[in-house]
Amino acid sequence: MNVTLFCAISADGFIATSERNSEWISMEVDAPIWEAEIKKRGCIIVGSKAFYQYLDDVYPFPEVQNIVITSQTDRENKWDNVTFVEPDASKALSVAESLGFPEVLLVGGAKTNGLFLKSGKVNGIILDIHPLLLGSGIKVFEDTDSRMINLQKLSSQELSEGHTLLHYKVV
């Protein structure tokens, strides 16, 4: 199973402010790339905090499978394209495979990103780096072990508005 993480981040490595605000993310620059990556895979994995924070605005993402990581798997599910899975990377990927998806896009948040990285399931990382410093906030990964993980750069692309898109393979 191929698992690629996609994150829009500040130049100092944050995905949101401490108050969970990510309004600084550029819809003009980020959205088309992010949406293309999602549609390419047909399946996303998202944490419940991110899912419910952006409910009806972003999630559930239409026309793709949304796998939501949550400790409350008994939540009412009123969507055909949403599956709630307990915080276990292997189980989430088994659900994706059982639904016919050979690859998924991991779209956050930090706790879910950390869960997948710690489990060794992340194969690739795409970072959309924004030209701003938040100073503090929510990092890309939460609750990871302290081991070093090497990355191999596959590509880098200068985008408009000073953004840089980096694509890495986890080695």
Secondary structure, DSSP 8 states (H G I E B T S, - for coil): -EEEEEEEEETTSEEE-TT---TTS-TTTHHHHHHHHHHHHSEEEEEHHHHHHTBTTTBS-TTSEEEEE-S-TTS----TTEEEE-S-HHHHHHHHHHTT-SEEEE---HHHHHHHHHTT---EEEEEEES---SSSEES--S--S----EEEEEEEE-GGG-EEEEEEE-
